[in-house]
Amino acid sequence: MIFLGSIIKVVHLLAFAVWFGSGFVLIRSLSDEAAHSRTGATTIPRIQGWAALVLVAAGVGMLLVYPSLLQGGWLHTKILLWLIALGLTHMSRAKLNRSDSADSLTTVRWMQAGALLCMVLAALLVETKPF
């Protein structure tokens, strides 16, 4: 069971890296309007969506393998931050698909930055476990 838990942790970390990296790449690709391509703007959010799905599945798997994790309040805060990040990601994807104006791209970048900030805070919570 410990081996399975280790595999799930690695999958969770890899999915986090893909999700975080794709969000960062999306912010960087939208900051240069000349390099903004429709293919990149539609492909990167799809990668981010699949990474989010794997991230949630691996998180649920970790809770099944290690149910003692639910005793810490830090995990509830992490889940809340993840839900906020997921909501911001989906709102930015919808806004990106609807409009191509420069103002819309700025809003998408800020939403993605907010989602990344939530995930950095969640990662700090996991590392420090303050409560």
N, CA, C and O atoms as a GROMACS GRO file, in nm:
protein
  524
    1MET      N    1   0.082  -0.120   0.000
    1MET     CA    2   0.000   0.000   0.000
    1MET      C    3   0.086   0.126   0.000
    1MET      O    4   0.049   0.229  -0.057
    2ILE      N    5   0.203   0.118   0.066
    2ILE     CA    6   0.291   0.233   0.069
    2ILE      C    7   0.347   0.261  -0.071
    2ILE      O    8   0.362   0.377  -0.110
    3PHE      N    9   0.377   0.154  -0.147
    3PHE     CA   10   0.426   0.171  -0.284
    3PHE      C   11   0.321   0.240  -0.371
    3PHE      O   12   0.354   0.328  -0.450
    4LEU      N   13   0.195   0.198  -0.356
    4LEU     CA   14   0.087   0.261  -0.431
    4LEU      C   15   0.074   0.409  -0.394
    4LEU      O   16   0.053   0.494  -0.480
    5GLY      N   17   0.087   0.438  -0.264
    5GLY     CA   18   0.081   0.577  -0.220
    5GLY      C   19   0.193   0.661  -0.278
    5GLY      O   20   0.173   0.777  -0.312
    6SER      N   21   0.312   0.601  -0.291
    6SER     CA   22   0.425   0.674  -0.350
    6SER      C   23   0.402   0.702  -0.498
    6SER      O   24   0.434   0.810  -0.546
    7ILE      N   25   0.346   0.605  -0.569
    7ILE     CA   26   0.316   0.626  -0.710
    7ILE      C   27   0.211   0.736  -0.727
    7ILE      O   28   0.223   0.821  -0.815
    8ILE      N   29   0.110   0.734  -0.642
    8ILE     CA   30   0.006   0.837  -0.650
    8ILE      C   31   0.064   0.975  -0.620
    8ILE      O   32   0.026   1.073  -0.685
    9LYS      N   33   0.155   0.984  -0.523
    9LYS     CA   34   0.219   1.112  -0.492
    9LYS      C   35   0.298   1.165  -0.612
    9LYS      O   36   0.294   1.284  -0.643
   10VAL      N   37   0.372   1.076  -0.678
   10VAL     CA   38   0.451   1.117  -0.794
   10VAL      C   39   0.360   1.165  -0.906
   10VAL      O   40   0.387   1.267  -0.970
   11VAL      N   41   0.251   1.093  -0.931
   11VAL     CA   42   0.155   1.135  -1.034
   11VAL      C   43   0.094   1.270  -0.997
   11VAL      O   44   0.077   1.356  -1.084
   12HIS      N   45   0.062   1.289  -0.869
   12HIS     CA   46   0.006   1.416  -0.822
   12HIS      C   47   0.106   1.530  -0.846
   12HIS      O   48   0.068   1.637  -0.894
   13LEU      N   49   0.232   1.508  -0.813
   13LEU     CA   50   0.334   1.611  -0.833
   13LEU      C   51   0.357   1.641  -0.981
   13LEU      O   52   0.373   1.757  -1.019
   14LEU      N   53   0.360   1.537  -1.064
   14LEU     CA   54   0.377   1.559  -1.208
   14LEU      C   55   0.259   1.636  -1.267
   14LEU      O   56   0.278   1.725  -1.350
   15ALA      N   57   0.138   1.600  -1.226
   15ALA     CA   58   0.020   1.672  -1.276
   15ALA      C   59   0.023   1.817  -1.230
   15ALA      O   60  -0.015   1.907  -1.304
   16PHE      N   61   0.069   1.840  -1.106
   16PHE     CA   62   0.082   1.977  -1.057
   16PHE      C   63   0.183   2.055  -1.142
   16PHE      O   64   0.159   2.170  -1.178
   17ALA      N   65   0.295   1.991  -1.174
   17ALA     CA   66   0.398   2.057  -1.255
   17ALA      C   67   0.344   2.091  -1.394
   17ALA      O   68   0.371   2.200  -1.446
   18VAL      N   69   0.269   1.999  -1.454
   18VAL     CA   70   0.212   2.025  -1.587
   18VAL      C   71   0.109   2.136  -1.580
   18VAL      O   72   0.108   2.225  -1.665
   19TRP      N   73   0.022   2.132  -1.477
   19TRP     CA   74  -0.081   2.235  -1.463
   19TRP      C   75  -0.018   2.372  -1.441
   19TRP      O   76  -0.055   2.470  -1.506
   20PHE      N   77   0.079   2.377  -1.349
   20PHE     CA   78   0.145   2.504  -1.317
   20PHE      C   79   0.223   2.555  -1.438
   20PHE      O   80   0.217   2.674  -1.470
   21GLY      N   81   0.297   2.467  -1.502
   21GLY     CA   82   0.376   2.508  -1.619
   21GLY      C   83   0.291   2.557  -1.734
   21GLY      O   84   0.325   2.655  -1.799
   22SER      N   85   0.180   2.488  -1.759
   22SER     CA   86   0.093   2.531  -1.869
   22SER      C   87   0.028   2.666  -1.838
   22SER      O   88   0.007   2.747  -1.928
   23GLY      N   89  -0.004   2.690  -1.712
   23GLY     CA   90  -0.057   2.821  -1.675
   23GLY      C   91   0.045   2.931  -1.694
   23GLY      O   92   0.013   3.040  -1.742
   24PHE      N   93   0.169   2.902  -1.656
   24PHE     CA   94   0.275   3.001  -1.674
   24PHE      C   95   0.302   3.027  -1.822
   24PHE      O   96   0.320   3.142  -1.862
   25VAL      N   97   0.303   2.920  -1.903
   25VAL     CA   98   0.325   2.937  -2.047
   25VAL      C   99   0.211   3.016  -2.110
   25VAL      O  100   0.235   3.099  -2.198
   26LEU      N  101   0.088   2.993  -2.065
   26LEU     CA  102  -0.025   3.067  -2.119
   26LEU      C  103  -0.013   3.216  -2.087
   26LEU      O  104  -0.040   3.300  -2.173
   27ILE      N  105   0.028   3.248  -1.966
   27ILE     CA  106   0.047   3.389  -1.929
   27ILE      C  107   0.154   3.452  -2.017
   27ILE      O  108   0.136   3.562  -2.069
   28ARG      N  109   0.266   3.383  -2.034
   28ARG     CA  110   0.376   3.436  -2.114
   28ARG      C  111   0.338   3.448  -2.262
   28ARG      O  112   0.377   3.544  -2.329
   29SER      N  113   0.262   3.350  -2.313
   29SER     CA  114   0.228   3.356  -2.456
   29SER      C  115   0.125   3.465  -2.485
   29SER      O  116   0.123   3.519  -2.595
   30LEU      N  117   0.041   3.496  -2.388
   30LEU     CA  118  -0.058   3.602  -2.409
   30LEU      C  119  -0.001   3.740  -2.386
   30LEU      O  120  -0.062   3.839  -2.426
   31SER      N  121   0.115   3.750  -2.320
   31SER     CA  122   0.172   3.882  -2.294
   31SER      C  123   0.230   3.944  -2.421
   31SER      O  124   0.234   4.066  -2.435
   32ASP      N  125   0.273   3.861  -2.514
   32ASP     CA  126   0.325   3.910  -2.641
   32ASP      C  127   0.215   3.892  -2.746
   32ASP      O  128   0.196   3.783  -2.799
   33GLU      N  129   0.144   4.001  -2.774
   33GLU     CA  130   0.029   3.991  -2.864
   33GLU      C  131   0.069   3.954  -3.007
   33GLU      O  132  -0.010   3.894  -3.080
   34ALA      N  133   0.191   3.988  -3.047
   34ALA     CA  134   0.234   3.953  -3.182
   34ALA      C  135   0.256   3.802  -3.194
   34ALA      O  136   0.232   3.743  -3.300
   35ALA      N  137   0.300   3.740  -3.086
   35ALA     CA  138   0.326   3.596  -3.089
   35ALA      C  139   0.202   3.515  -3.052
   35ALA      O  140   0.205   3.392  -3.051
   36HIS      N  141   0.093   3.585  -3.022
   36HIS     CA  142  -0.030   3.517  -2.982
   36HIS      C  143  -0.086   3.440  -3.099
   36HIS      O  144  -0.122   3.498  -3.202
   37SER      N  145  -0.095   3.311  -3.083
   37SER     CA  146  -0.153   3.229  -3.190
   37SER      C  147  -0.277   3.160  -3.136
   37SER      O  148  -0.284   3.125  -3.019
   38ARG      N  149  -0.372   3.142  -3.221
   38ARG     CA  150  -0.498   3.078  -3.180
   38ARG      C  151  -0.476   2.932  -3.141
   38ARG      O  152  -0.543   2.881  -3.051
   39THR      N  153  -0.382   2.866  -3.207
   39THR     CA  154  -0.355   2.726  -3.174
   39THR      C  155  -0.301   2.713  -3.033
   39THR      O  156  -0.348   2.629  -2.956
   40GLY      N  157  -0.204   2.796  -2.997
   40GLY     CA  158  -0.148   2.791  -2.863
   40GLY      C  159  -0.250   2.831  -2.757
   40GLY      O  160  -0.250   2.776  -2.647
   41ALA      N  161  -0.335   2.925  -2.791
   41ALA     CA  162  -0.435   2.972  -2.695
   41ALA      C  163  -0.543   2.868  -2.671
   41ALA      O  164  -0.610   2.872  -2.568
   42THR      N  165  -0.562   2.775  -2.763
   42THR     CA  166  -0.662   2.670  -2.740
   42THR      C  167  -0.598   2.541  -2.691
   42THR      O  168  -0.663   2.464  -2.619
   43THR      N  169  -0.473   2.516  -2.727
   43THR     CA  170  -0.407   2.391  -2.687
   43THR      C  171  -0.365   2.395  -2.540
   43THR      O  172  -0.386   2.297  -2.468
   44ILE      N  173  -0.307   2.504  -2.497
   44ILE     CA  174  -0.255   2.512  -2.360
   44ILE      C  175  -0.366   2.497  -2.256
   44ILE      O  176  -0.347   2.422  -2.161
   45PRO      N  177  -0.481   2.563  -2.270
   45PRO     CA  178  -0.587   2.539  -2.171
   45PRO      C  179  -0.639   2.394  -2.171
   45PRO      O  180  -0.683   2.345  -2.067
   46ARG      N  181  -0.634   2.329  -2.285
   46ARG     CA  182  -0.675   2.187  -2.287
   46ARG      C  183  -0.577   2.102  -2.208
   46ARG      O  184  -0.618   2.013  -2.133
   47ILE      N  185  -0.448   2.127  -2.224
   47ILE     CA  186  -0.348   2.055  -2.147
   47ILE      C  187  -0.368   2.083  -1.999
   47ILE      O  188  -0.358   1.993  -1.916
   48GLN      N  189  -0.397   2.208  -1.967
   48GLN     CA  190  -0.420   2.246  -1.828
   48GLN      C  191  -0.544   2.177  -1.772
   48GLN      O  192  -0.545   2.138  -1.655
   49GLY      N  193  -0.646   2.161  -1.853
   49GLY     CA  194  -0.767   2.093  -1.809
   49GLY      C  195  -0.743   1.946  -1.779
   49GLY      O  196  -0.791   1.894  -1.678
   50TRP      N  197  -0.668   1.878  -1.866
   50TRP     CA  198  -0.637   1.737  -1.842
   50TRP      C  199  -0.547   1.721  -1.720
   50TRP      O  200  -0.563   1.627  -1.642
   51ALA      N  201  -0.453   1.813  -1.702
   51ALA     CA  202  -0.367   1.806  -1.584
   51ALA      C  203  -0.449   1.826  -1.457
   51ALA      O  204  -0.422   1.762  -1.355
   52ALA      N  205  -0.548   1.914  -1.463
   52ALA     CA  206  -0.635   1.936  -1.347
   52ALA      C  207  -0.715   1.810  -1.315
   52ALA      O  208  -0.734   1.776  -1.198
   53LEU      N  209  -0.761   1.742  -1.417
   53LEU     CA  210  -0.836   1.618  -1.395
   53LEU      C  211  -0.748   1.511  -1.329
   53LEU      O  212  -0.791   1.445  -1.235
   54VAL      N  213  -0.625   1.495  -1.378
   54VAL     CA  214  -0.532   1.398  -1.318
   54VAL      C  215  -0.496   1.441  -1.176
   54VAL      O  216  -0.482   1.357  -1.087
   55LEU      N  217  -0.482   1.571  -1.155
   55LEU     CA  218  -0.449   1.623  -1.022
   55LEU      C  219  -0.558   1.591  -0.922
   55LEU      O  220  -0.529   1.549  -0.810
   56VAL      N  221  -0.682   1.610  -0.960
   56VAL     CA  222  -0.795   1.579  -0.871
   56VAL      C  223  -0.803   1.429  -0.846
   56VAL      O  224  -0.823   1.386  -0.732
   57ALA      N  225  -0.787   1.348  -0.950
   57ALA     CA  226  -0.795   1.203  -0.935
   57ALA      C  227  -0.683   1.152  -0.843
   57ALA      O  228  -0.706   1.065  -0.759
   58ALA      N  229  -0.563   1.204  -0.860
   58ALA     CA  230  -0.452   1.163  -0.774
   58ALA      C  231  -0.473   1.211  -0.631
   58ALA      O  232  -0.437   1.141  -0.536
   59GLY      N  233  -0.531   1.329  -0.614
   59GLY     CA  234  -0.561   1.378  -0.479
   59GLY      C  235  -0.662   1.291  -0.408
   59GLY      O  236  -0.646   1.261  -0.290
   60VAL      N  237  -0.766   1.251  -0.479
   60VAL     CA  238  -0.865   1.160  -0.420
   60VAL      C  239  -0.801   1.026  -0.390
   60VAL      O  240  -0.829   0.965  -0.286
   61GLY      N  241  -0.714   0.979  -0.479
   61GLY     CA  242  -0.643   0.854  -0.454
   61GLY      C  243  -0.556   0.862  -0.331
   61GLY      O  244  -0.549   0.766  -0.254
   62MET      N  245  -0.489   0.975  -0.310
   62MET     CA  246  -0.407   0.991  -0.190
   62MET      C  247  -0.493   0.991  -0.064
   62MET      O  248  -0.452   0.937   0.039
   63LEU      N  249  -0.611   1.052  -0.072
   63LEU     CA  250  -0.699   1.051   0.044
   63LEU      C  251  -0.749   0.910   0.075
   63LEU      O  252  -0.770   0.876   0.192
   64LEU      N  253  -0.767   0.828  -0.028
   64LEU     CA  254  -0.808   0.690  -0.005
   64LEU      C  255  -0.694   0.607   0.056
   64LEU      O  256  -0.718   0.520   0.140
   65VAL      N  257  -0.572   0.633   0.012
   65VAL     CA  258  -0.457   0.558   0.064
   65VAL      C  259  -0.417   0.610   0.202
   65VAL      O  260  -0.383   0.531   0.290
   66TYR      N  261  -0.419   0.740   0.221
   66TYR     CA  262  -0.380   0.803   0.348
   66TYR      C  263  -0.498   0.883   0.405
   66TYR      O  264  -0.499   1.006   0.394
   67PRO      N  265  -0.597   0.817   0.465
   67PRO     CA  266  -0.712   0.892   0.518
   67PRO      C  267  -0.677   0.982   0.636
   67PRO      O  268  -0.755   1.070   0.672
   68SER      N  269  -0.561   0.961   0.697
   68SER     CA  270  -0.522   1.045   0.810
   68SER      C  271  -0.492   1.189   0.768
   68SER      O  272  -0.485   1.278   0.852
   69LEU      N  273  -0.475   1.212   0.637
   69LEU     CA  274  -0.450   1.348   0.589
   69LEU      C  275  -0.567   1.442   0.618
   69LEU      O  276  -0.549   1.563   0.631
   70LEU      N  277  -0.686   1.386   0.630
   70LEU     CA  278  -0.805   1.469   0.652
   70LEU      C  279  -0.810   1.529   0.792
   70LEU      O  280  -0.896   1.613   0.820
   71GLN      N  281  -0.721   1.486   0.881
   71GLN     CA  282  -0.722   1.539   1.017
   71GLN      C  283  -0.660   1.678   1.026
   71GLN      O  284  -0.682   1.749   1.124
   72GLY      N  285  -0.582   1.716   0.927
   72GLY     CA  286  -0.518   1.847   0.930
   72GLY      C  287  -0.604   1.953   0.863
   72GLY      O  288  -0.659   1.930   0.756
   73GLY      N  289  -0.614   2.068   0.927
   73GLY     CA  290  -0.690   2.177   0.868
   73GLY      C  291  -0.624   2.236   0.745
   73GLY      O  292  -0.691   2.298   0.662
   74TRP      N  293  -0.493   2.216   0.732
   74TRP     CA  294  -0.421   2.268   0.616
   74TRP      C  295  -0.473   2.206   0.487
   74TRP      O  296  -0.474   2.272   0.384
   75LEU      N  297  -0.516   2.079   0.493
   75LEU     CA  298  -0.564   2.014   0.371
   75LEU      C  299  -0.696   2.075   0.324
   75LEU      O  300  -0.719   2.090   0.204
   76HIS      N  301  -0.781   2.111   0.419
   76HIS     CA  302  -0.908   2.174   0.382
   76HIS      C  303  -0.882   2.310   0.317
   76HIS      O  304  -0.950   2.348   0.221
   77THR      N  305  -0.785   2.383   0.370
   77THR     CA  306  -0.748   2.512   0.311
   77THR      C  307  -0.688   2.492   0.172
   77THR      O  308  -0.715   2.569   0.080
   78LYS      N  309  -0.605   2.388   0.158
   78LYS     CA  310  -0.546   2.358   0.027
   78LYS      C  311  -0.655   2.325  -0.075
   78LYS      O  312  -0.649   2.372  -0.189
   79ILE      N  313  -0.753   2.246  -0.036
   79ILE     CA  314  -0.862   2.211  -0.127
   79ILE      C  315  -0.941   2.335  -0.166
   79ILE      O  316  -0.981   2.350  -0.281
   80LEU      N  317  -0.964   2.426  -0.069
   80LEU     CA  318  -1.034   2.550  -0.100
   80LEU      C  319  -0.955   2.635  -0.199
   80LEU      O  320  -1.011   2.689  -0.295
   81LEU      N  321  -0.824   2.646  -0.177
   81LEU     CA  322  -0.740   2.722  -0.271
   81LEU      C  323  -0.739   2.657  -0.409
   81LEU      O  324  -0.738   2.726  -0.510
   82TRP      N  325  -0.740   2.524  -0.412
   82TRP     CA  326  -0.744   2.453  -0.540
   82TRP      C  327  -0.875   2.481  -0.613
   82TRP      O  328  -0.875   2.501  -0.734
   83LEU      N  329  -0.986   2.482  -0.539
   83LEU     CA  330  -1.115   2.509  -0.603
   83LEU      C  331  -1.120   2.651  -0.660
   83LEU      O  332  -1.175   2.674  -0.767
   84ILE      N  333  -1.062   2.746  -0.587
   84ILE     CA  334  -1.055   2.884  -0.637
   84ILE      C  335  -0.970   2.888  -0.764
   84ILE      O  336  -1.007   2.952  -0.862
   85ALA      N  337  -0.854   2.821  -0.761
   85ALA     CA  338  -0.767   2.818  -0.878
   85ALA      C  339  -0.835   2.751  -0.997
   85ALA      O  340  -0.822   2.797  -1.110
   86LEU      N  341  -0.907   2.644  -0.971
   86LEU     CA  342  -0.977   2.574  -1.078
   86LEU      C  343  -1.086   2.663  -1.138
   86LEU      O  344  -1.104   2.666  -1.260
   87GLY      N  345  -1.158   2.735  -1.053
   87GLY     CA  346  -1.260   2.827  -1.102
   87GLY      C  347  -1.201   2.939  -1.186
   87GLY      O  348  -1.255   2.974  -1.292
   88LEU      N  349  -1.090   2.997  -1.140
   88LEU     CA  350  -1.024   3.103  -1.217
   88LEU      C  351  -0.973   3.051  -1.351
   88LEU      O  352  -0.981   3.120  -1.453
   89THR      N  353  -0.921   2.930  -1.350
   89THR     CA  354  -0.871   2.870  -1.474
   89THR      C  355  -0.983   2.851  -1.575
   89THR      O  356  -0.968   2.882  -1.693
   90HIS      N  357  -1.096   2.799  -1.528
   90HIS     CA  358  -1.207   2.776  -1.619
   90HIS      C  359  -1.269   2.907  -1.668
   90HIS      O  360  -1.310   2.917  -1.784
   91MET      N  361  -1.276   3.007  -1.581
   91MET     CA  362  -1.328   3.136  -1.625
   91MET      C  363  -1.237   3.200  -1.729
   91MET      O  364  -1.284   3.258  -1.827
   92SER      N  365  -1.105   3.188  -1.709
   92SER     CA  366  -1.012   3.246  -1.806
   92SER      C  367  -1.018   3.171  -1.939
   92SER      O  368  -1.006   3.231  -2.045
   93ARG      N  369  -1.038   3.039  -1.932
   93ARG     CA  370  -1.050   2.962  -2.057
   93ARG      C  371  -1.176   3.003  -2.134
   93ARG      O  372  -1.172   3.018  -2.256
   94ALA      N  373  -1.286   3.023  -2.063
   94ALA     CA  374  -1.410   3.065  -2.129
   94ALA      C  375  -1.394   3.204  -2.190
   94ALA      O  376  -1.440   3.229  -2.301
   95LYS      N  377  -1.329   3.294  -2.116
   95LYS     CA  378  -1.308   3.429  -2.167
   95LYS      C  379  -1.214   3.428  -2.288
   95LYS      O  380  -1.232   3.506  -2.382
   96LEU      N  381  -1.115   3.342  -2.285
   96LEU     CA  382  -1.022   3.331  -2.397
   96LEU      C  383  -1.091   3.279  -2.522
   96LEU      O  384  -1.060   3.323  -2.633
   97ASN      N  385  -1.183   3.186  -2.505
   97ASN     CA  386  -1.254   3.130  -2.620
   97ASN      C  387  -1.356   3.228  -2.678
   97ASN      O  388  -1.388   3.220  -2.797
   98ARG      N  389  -1.408   3.320  -2.596
   98ARG     CA  390  -1.513   3.411  -2.642
   98ARG      C  391  -1.460   3.535  -2.711
   98ARG      O  392  -1.525   3.585  -2.803
   99SER      N  393  -1.346   3.585  -2.670
   99SER     CA  394  -1.303   3.715  -2.719
   99SER      C  395  -1.155   3.715  -2.751
   99SER      O  396  -1.078   3.637  -2.695
  100ASP      N  397  -1.116   3.803  -2.841
  100ASP     CA  398  -0.976   3.818  -2.879
  100ASP      C  399  -0.922   3.958  -2.854
  100ASP      O  400  -0.810   3.990  -2.894
  101SER      N  401  -1.000   4.042  -2.790
  101SER     CA  402  -0.956   4.180  -2.770
  101SER      C  403  -0.839   4.184  -2.671
  101SER      O  404  -0.822   4.092  -2.590
  102ALA      N  405  -0.762   4.290  -2.677
  102ALA     CA  406  -0.646   4.306  -2.590
  102ALA      C  407  -0.689   4.315  -2.444
  102ALA      O  408  -0.620   4.264  -2.356
  103ASP      N  409  -0.803   4.380  -2.418
  103ASP     CA  410  -0.854   4.391  -2.282
  103ASP      C  411  -0.890   4.253  -2.227
  103ASP      O  412  -0.866   4.224  -2.110
  104SER      N  413  -0.947   4.170  -2.311
  104SER     CA  414  -0.984   4.035  -2.271
  104SER      C  415  -0.860   3.952  -2.240
  104SER      O  416  -0.859   3.874  -2.145
  105LEU      N  417  -0.755   3.968  -2.320
  105LEU     CA  418  -0.631   3.893  -2.296
  105LEU      C  419  -0.566   3.935  -2.166
  105LEU      O  420  -0.507   3.852  -2.096
  106THR      N  421  -0.575   4.064  -2.132
  106THR     CA  422  -0.523   4.111  -2.004
  106THR      C  423  -0.600   4.048  -1.889
  106THR      O  424  -0.540   4.007  -1.789
  107THR      N  425  -0.731   4.040  -1.901
  107THR     CA  426  -0.813   3.977  -1.798
  107THR      C  427  -0.778   3.830  -1.783
  107THR      O  428  -0.771   3.778  -1.671
  108VAL      N  429  -0.758   3.762  -1.894
  108VAL     CA  430  -0.721   3.620  -1.890
  108VAL      C  431  -0.587   3.603  -1.820
  108VAL      O  432  -0.570   3.512  -1.740
  109ARG      N  433  -0.492   3.690  -1.851
  109ARG     CA  434  -0.360   3.681  -1.785
  109ARG      C  435  -0.373   3.700  -1.635
  109ARG      O  436  -0.308   3.629  -1.559
  110TRP      N  437  -0.456   3.795  -1.591
  110TRP     CA  438  -0.473   3.818  -1.448
  110TRP      C  439  -0.544   3.701  -1.380
  110TRP      O  440  -0.510   3.665  -1.267
  111MET      N  441  -0.641   3.642  -1.448
  111MET     CA  442  -0.708   3.524  -1.390
  111MET      C  443  -0.610   3.408  -1.376
  111MET      O  444  -0.610   3.338  -1.274
  112GLN      N  445  -0.528   3.387  -1.478
  112GLN     CA  446  -0.429   3.279  -1.470
  112GLN      C  447  -0.326   3.308  -1.361
  112GLN      O  448  -0.284   3.216  -1.290
  113ALA      N  449  -0.287   3.433  -1.347
  113ALA     CA  450  -0.192   3.469  -1.241
  113ALA      C  451  -0.253   3.446  -1.103
  113ALA      O  452  -0.184   3.399  -1.012
  114GLY      N  453  -0.381   3.477  -1.087
  114GLY     CA  454  -0.449   3.450  -0.960
  114GLY      C  455  -0.456   3.301  -0.930
  114GLY      O  456  -0.438   3.259  -0.816
  115ALA      N  457  -0.481   3.221  -1.034
  115ALA     CA  458  -0.484   3.076  -1.016
  115ALA      C  459  -0.347   3.023  -0.976
  115ALA      O  460  -0.336   2.937  -0.889
  116LEU      N  461  -0.243   3.074  -1.040
  116LEU     CA  462  -0.107   3.031  -1.005
  116LEU      C  463  -0.070   3.073  -0.864
  116LEU      O  464  -0.003   2.999  -0.792
  117LEU      N  465  -0.113   3.191  -0.823
  117LEU     CA  466  -0.087   3.237  -0.687
  117LEU      C  467  -0.156   3.146  -0.585
  117LEU      O  468  -0.098   3.111  -0.483
  118CYS      N  469  -0.280   3.107  -0.614
  118CYS     CA  470  -0.351   3.014  -0.525
  118CYS      C  471  -0.277   2.882  -0.512
  118CYS      O  472  -0.268   2.825  -0.404
  119MET      N  473  -0.222   2.835  -0.623
  119MET     CA  474  -0.152   2.707  -0.619
  119MET      C  475  -0.017   2.719  -0.549
  119MET      O  476   0.028   2.623  -0.485
  120VAL      N  477   0.049   2.833  -0.559
  120VAL     CA  478   0.173   2.853  -0.484
  120VAL      C  479   0.143   2.853  -0.334
  120VAL      O  480   0.216   2.792  -0.256
  121LEU      N  481   0.035   2.920  -0.295
  121LEU     CA  482  -0.004   2.920  -0.154
  121LEU      C  483  -0.040   2.780  -0.107
  121LEU      O  484  -0.006   2.741   0.005
  122ALA      N  485  -0.108   2.703  -0.192
  122ALA     CA  486  -0.143   2.565  -0.157
  122ALA      C  487  -0.017   2.480  -0.141
  122ALA      O  488  -0.009   2.397  -0.050
  123ALA      N  489   0.080   2.500  -0.229
  123ALA     CA  490   0.206   2.424  -0.218
  123ALA      C  491   0.280   2.461  -0.090
  123ALA      O  492   0.340   2.375  -0.026
  124LEU      N  493   0.276   2.589  -0.052
  124LEU     CA  494   0.338   2.630   0.074
  124LEU      C  495   0.267   2.567   0.194
  124LEU      O  496   0.331   2.529   0.292
  125LEU      N  497   0.136   2.556   0.185
  125LEU     CA  498   0.060   2.490   0.293
  125LEU      C  499   0.100   2.344   0.306
  125LEU      O  500   0.114   2.294   0.417
  126VAL      N  501   0.118   2.277   0.194
  126VAL     CA  502   0.157   2.136   0.198
  126VAL      C  503   0.295   2.122   0.260
  126VAL      O  504   0.320   2.030   0.338
  127GLU      N  505   0.385   2.212   0.225
  127GLU     CA  506   0.522   2.201   0.274
  127GLU      C  507   0.534   2.236   0.422
  127GLU      O  508   0.607   2.170   0.495
  128THR      N  509   0.462   2.339   0.467
  128THR     CA  510   0.478   2.384   0.606
  128THR      C  511   0.379   2.321   0.702
  128THR      O  512   0.410   2.305   0.820
  129LYS      N  513   0.260   2.285   0.654
  129LYS     CA  514   0.152   2.230   0.738
  129LYS      C  515   0.136   2.313   0.868
  129LYS      O  516   0.157   2.261   0.977
  130PRO      N  517   0.100   2.441   0.855
  130PRO     CA  518   0.099   2.530   0.971
  130PRO      C  519  -0.010   2.500   1.073
  130PRO      O  520   0.004   2.536   1.190
  131PHE      N  521  -0.119   2.437   1.033
  131PHE     CA  522  -0.226   2.407   1.128
  131PHE      C  523  -0.290   2.276   1.092
  131PHE      O  524  -0.383   2.232   1.159
   0.00000   0.00000   0.00000
